[in-house]
Amino acid sequence: MNRTNRRALTVAIGASALWLAVGPAWAHGDVVPQAVATDGLEPLAADAWLDENPYRGNRQAIEIGASAYGQNCARCHGLDAVSGGIAPDLRELGPEYDDYFIGKVRSGVQRNGMTYMPAFEGVLDQEAMWAIRAYLDKRHYEYNDKDPAALYEQAEGRG
């Protein structure tokens, strides 16, 4: 291999390594959160944020949440909430993490002056955030080999 070909190969390998290192960060893109229609869900007070999901097991909230997750969360947290490693796997968040979830979604996540997740407060209302959480509750059940029917029964017992 001559010197020119070696240099070209070295540049190509270096560029590939650089892409593998920073490509996932660029994959986030300049993303604008999308509003979510929550028609049909029980309205929640706009000025009193809950720390526990009022829609856990609610089939309509899960359906709305699945769509909202796809529009706002999947690009980083993965399709069907199966993380590709860029961001945490949200299927691992059990019900005891409701307060943690709502805090992160409302305020976003920043570290060392960089935004890792945008703040959704002011873009998504409380109903939309909890609907996403209801969808993630269902995915948590499925991830842990639990029958989501038990989750639905919880909501029916409350209603």
N, C-alpha and C positions, 0 to 999 in steps of 0.2 A: 504494500500500500504506500503510495507516495505521500509526500508531506501535505499537499493540498487536500487529499482525500481524508487523511488523518485529522487535519484541522476541522474539516467539515463535519466529520463524525463526532469529534469532541464537542463542537458547538451544538450539534443536534442532541447529543446526550445531555449536555448541560441545560439546554432549553427544555427538554422533556422533564428533567429533574426539577427545574424551577416551576414548570406548570403543575407537576404533581404536588409540589409543596404549597403553592399559593392558589391554585385553581379552585379548590374547595371554598376558600374565602371569597373569591370573586363570584362563585356560584350564588351567593346570597343576593347579589345584585343590589340595585337601588330600589328596594321594594316599598310600595305604598300600601299600608293596610287597607283592606276592603270592608266597607260597611256590611252589616248582616241584617236581613229582615227577620224579626222575631215575632211576627204576627201569630197570635194564637197561644203564646206562652203567657202565663200569669205575670202581670207587670210587677216589677220590683221598684222600691223607692230609689230615686236617682241620687238622693243625698245621704243614704244610709247603706253603705256597702256591707254585704253579708260576708261571713268568714266560713260558711258551710254551704255546699251546693244544694239549693232548694229544688233543683230539677233532677236529682239523682234518680235514674231509672225511668224517667219520663220519656216515653217513646218519641213524642213530637220534638222534645228538646234534643234528644239524641240525633234525630234526623236533621234538624237545623244545625246542630253542632258539627255533624259530619261534613256538611257543606261548608260551614264557616271555617272549620279546620283546614279543609282542602284549599280554600281561598287565601287563608292567612298564615297557616302554620306549616303545611306540608313541605314547602320548599326548603325548610331548614330541619324540621323534626321528622320528615319522611312521610311518604304515602301510607295511609292507614295507620299512622303513628308508629311505623317501624323505622327507627332512626338508622340513618346511614353512617352515623358517627360524627357528623358535623355538630349536631346539637343533642341534648339529652333525649333518651327514649322515654317519652311521656307515658307509655303503658305501664311503667314501673311505679307511677305515682298512685298509691292507694288513697282511699277516702280521707285518711288522716292528714293528707297534704293539701287539703282544700285551701287553707289560709295561705300557704306557701305559693300555691298555684295562682290564686287571685292577685297576690302581691306582685309576683313577677310579671303577670300579664298586664296589670294596670301600669306599673312603673317601668317595665322593660328591664334589660340587664346591660349594665355598663361595667367595664373593667379597664383600668389604666387609660381612661379617657376615650375608649373605643366602645361603640354600641354593638353589642352582640345580639340584642333583640330589641326592637323598637317598643316604646310604651304604647299600649293600645287604649289607655283611658282617653276619652275625648273622641275616639274613632269608633270603638265598640262600646255599646252600653252594657250594663251589668247582666242583662238577660242574655246577650250574645256570648259574653265570657263564660257564664255558667252553663250555657248550652254546649259550648265547646268542652267544658269540663264534664258534662253528662256523657258526651261522646267518648271522651277519654276514660271515663269510668267503665263504660261498656268494653272498650279495648283492653282495659286492665283485667276485667273478668276473663275475657277470652285469652289473654296472654298467660293468665294463671290457671288455665284449663277449668274455669268455673263456668257454669251454665248461666248466661245472661238472664234467663227466666227468673232467677232469684233476685236479680237487680230490678227487673220490672215489677216483681211482686212487692218490693219495698215501696215503690212509688204508688202502686195501687192501694197499699195499706195506708198510706198517708192521705190519699185523695179521697 
